[in-house]
Amino acid sequence: MTSTPPPSSQPPGWYPDPYAATPGVERWWNGLQWLAETRDPAAQPTWSPAPWEDVPEPERQTASWGARLGAYLLDMVPMVVLAMIVLGAFGWFGLVGRAAEGDETAFAELEALSAPGSPASIASVVIGAIAYFCYNVGFHMAKGQTPGKMLVGIRVRMRDEDRLPDARAAIVRWAVQQGAPQMLSGFAGLGFLAGVFSIVDHLWPLWDPRGQALHDKAARTIVVRAPRRRVS
């Protein structure tokens, strides 16, 4: 075989085959001469994420229930702070101080303030739902992780392909996990049912074969392990 180098002196590698009868075939150039090895790039297998059903169990990297719980509790911290701010605007802290001093009327006022359907309860629920919507949906769409998930090293991805949740998935996930239960919690009777559903939803990954909660199933997402990151 005549040694016909590539147009310019190139390091070893695959280059267009000067002897090929059909275009697109490549031949191995060892830095000095062409070798007999050829390949058709069009016929080379390309990689794409495998469907979930085809991925072996050890490779699925499902997040543990403990990590999910830890992330959820961490993400609740800013929500609790916000709720305290809202209640404080209705004089909750002052009433607590009076109650601690033995003021009996303060106890009755605290009970009325905290009752389902009271202005303070409704304001706390509505403001909290809006804040958690922006927090949860925004972070999952942008990064696949809330700050709590970043700290424990887990992330949310679509069930059938490794990509960030889209707007529909992120909103459905929030609505089932937090939005609907939180909105119903301010109403007598419905609040109890919403609480029971929320408990079952968060316990579901313990026995689900894919480690999905009910809100994951509704949104077609899964939670997997990821490198821990600082929250910046």
Secondary structure, 3 states (H helix, E strand, C coil): CCCCCCCCCCCCEEEECCCCCCCCCEEEECCCCEEEEEECHHHCCCCCCCCHHHCCHHHCCECCHHHHHHHHHHHHHHHHHHHHHHHHHCCHHHHHHHHHCCCHHHHHHHHHHHCCCCHHHHHHHHHHHHHHHHHHHHHHHHCCCCHHHHHHCEEEEECCCCCCCCHHHHHHHHHHHHHHHHHHCCCCCHHHHHHHHHHHHHHHHHCCCCCCCHHHHHHCEEEEECCCCCCC
